[in-house]
Amino acid sequence: MLVRARSILAFACLLVAAVPIGTARAADNTVQRQDMDTIIHDYLMHHPDVLIAALRVAEDKLNQDNDAKATQAVVQNRHAIFDDPATPVGGNPHGTATIVEFFDYRCPYCKQVQPSLEALLKQDPDLRLVYKEFPILGPTSVVAAHAALAAQQQGKYAAFHAAMMAAHGNITDDTVYQVAASVGLDVNRLKHDMAAPEIGQQLKANMTLADALQIHGTPAFIVGDHLVPGAIDLTELKTMVADARKQ
């Protein structure tokens, strides 16, 4: 297919080259262009596989370029991604492999992948999970992220995070506080701690990091040098972790 695509382009170039210079100068450029467009159009209409092949080549090239840029961004921001001391960590804090997740508590796809993450943490006791609060789905998402980070002050981040991920339906500010109470958080203290400036600074840092990594949606995962946007299944997560350990 690709050979045929190149052939039609070469054919078009030969047509142009075959026109004598004097004739080309005297001819109507608009008519020539229309003739050429017609020839190419007719060929592609009769050989749609050529166009499909060309589009696939272009898409593969774009994906390769994007992957290379993402890997470079991960390498350049490695400390902020993996080793920020203010970022909550689950699983084994000293694990030999790390999964970093950018998420929003109101994101249905984050909730969809949560069981896979929990299963992987149970199966792999040497795995570390870094939680990057990334509240991009409205004001309630911001409230939930503040509450999650404030829950660290009461040693309840993991419990609050799991309960929020398990909460379905319309998530409101009241939902956030109800979930907090259900896992044993002192809600009045929580609200006070949520206003701490360092929490706002941490969320701002996460936003800046996501921008540097070209992360615009949730969930997004980083394992090793690889960034993968979107929900992924347990098998893919295991493969990424295994590859990271090989590196």
N, C-alpha and C positions, 0 to 999 in steps of 0.2 A: 504493500500500500504506500509506504513512504517513498519507495523508488518511483512509483507512478506519480505521486505528488510532485516530486522533483522534476519528473519528465515533463509534466505540463507547464511548469514554470520555465524550464529550459526551452520548451517549444515556443512559449510566448516571447522569450528573449530573442530567439532566432528569427521570429517574424519581424521584430523591430529592426534587428541587425540587417535583415535581407533587403530592406527598403533603401534604395540609393539615396545618398545625402542630398543631392539636388532635388530629387523627387520629394523627399521628406520635408524639405524646406518649403516646397511649393504646395504641398498637400494641406488639406484642412485638418489641423491637429485634433479638433473635436471629433470629426468623423473617424479618424484613426483610433482614437481612444474608445469610441463607442463600438467599433468593430472588434477591437481587442477584448473589451468587456464581454461582448456577445460570445466570442469564441470560448473564453474561459468559463462563462456562465453555462454555455451549452455542454461543455466537457464535464463540468462538475455535476450538472443535472443528470448526466448519463453515467457518471462514475462517482456516486456519493461517498463511496468508501475512501476516496482520495481525501475528501474534506474531513471525514471522521478521523482518518489517520493523522492528518495535519493538526487537528485540534488536540488529539491525544498527545502528540509530541510536544505541543505548546504547553499543555497542562502539566505533563511530566516535568518539563523544564522549569515551570513556575513553582511546582511543588519542591523540586530540588533546591531552587534558590531560596525559597521560604524556610526550608529545613536548615539550610546552611546558616541563614541569618539568625534563626532561633537558637541554634547551637552556639553561635558566637555570642549572642546576648546572654545565654545561660552562663557561659564561661566568664564573661566580663562581670557578671553580677552574682557570682557563686556564693560569696560570703553572706550577702543579704538574703539570698534564697534559702540556704541550708543552715546558716549558723547565727542568725539574729537571736540574741539571748532573750529578747522580749516576746518572741513568737512561741505559742504553745506547741508542745511536742507530745505525741502519743506513741504507743508501742514501746519498743526498747530504746531509751534515749542514747544508748551506745551501740546501736545496731550497725551491722556492716553494710547495710543498704538503706537508702532513704527515699520515701515518696513525699513529694510536696504537693499539696492540693490547694488551689485557689477556689473558693466556694462562697455561696450565698445561701442563707438559711431559707430563703423563699424560692430557691431554684429547684424545680421538680427533677431535673436531670442529676443534680447533686444528691438528692434523696434516692434516686434510682440506683446510683452507683455505691451508695453507702453500705449496703449489705455485703458487697464484694470486698470493700475495704476492711470491714469488720472481720469477714471470713479469712482474709489474707493475714491480718494481724494475729488471729488465733492460730493459723497454720504455720506461721513463720515467726518464731519468738526472737529472731535476730533482725527484725525489721523496725525501722524508725519512720514515724509519720509526722510531717510538719504541717500545721494548720495555718493557712494564710487566709485570714478573714478578708473577704473582698465583696463588700455590700454594694451592689450596683443596681438592685431591683427596687429601689424606692426608699422612702424614709423609714419604714418599718424594718427593712434590712439593716439600716444603719443602727437603729435602736438595738436590734438583736445582736449585732456585732459588738457594740459597746457593752451589752450585758454579758456576752460570752467572755470578753477580755476582763471585765470587772469580776467575773466569777472566779478568776484565778486567785483573787485576794482571799477567797474563802475555800480554796482548794477544791473547787467544784467544776473546773472547766470541762473536763472529760464527760462528766455526768450531764451537764447542761448541753454540751454539744450533741451528745447522743440523743437526748430527749428532743432537742429542736429538730434534728434530722428525722426523727420519727414522727414529728407533728405534721399532719397533712391538712388539706383544706385551706381556708383563708387565714393566713397568718397576720395577726394584728399586734399592736403594742400590748394589748391585754393578754394575748396569747403568750407573748414573751415572758411576761411577769408570772403568768399562771404556770408555765413550764419551770421557771426559776423556783417557784414555791414548791412544785412537785418533786424537785430533786434535793430539797432541803436547804435552799439558799435563803438567807435573811434578805427579803426583798427591799426593805428600807435601806439597809446597808448597801445593797447592790446598787440602788438608784444613786446613792451618794458617791459610790466608787466609780460609777459610769461617767461621772462628770470630770474625772481626773484628766488633766491636760495630756498626760502621757498616752492615754488611750486614743485620743484624737490624733496625736502625733504618729502613733503606730499605724492606725488605719490610713493616714495620709501616706506614710512610707510604703504601705502595701500597694496603694493606688499608683504611686510613682514607679514602684518596681514592676507592676503589671504593665504599665505603659511602656517601660523600657523593654519588656519582653513581648510586646505586641499582643498581650492578652486582653481581649475585649468581651469575653463571655465566661460563663461558668457551666460546669467545672472545667478546670485546666490542671494538668498534672505535669510535674517535672520529675524524672528519674534519671540519675546520671547526668548526661549532657543533653538529654532529649526532652522536648516539650511537646505534650500531646493535648490539644484542646478537645473538649467534649467528653461525654460519658463513655467509659470503656469497661469491658467485662473482666471477670476474674482471670480468665486465661491470658488476656493481653497484659494485665497488671503483673502476673507472674513472669511472663516473658520479659517484660521491661526490667523487673527486679533482677532476674537472672543475668540479663545482659549487663546491667550496671555492676554486678558483682564481678563479672569477667573483666571489666575495665579496671 
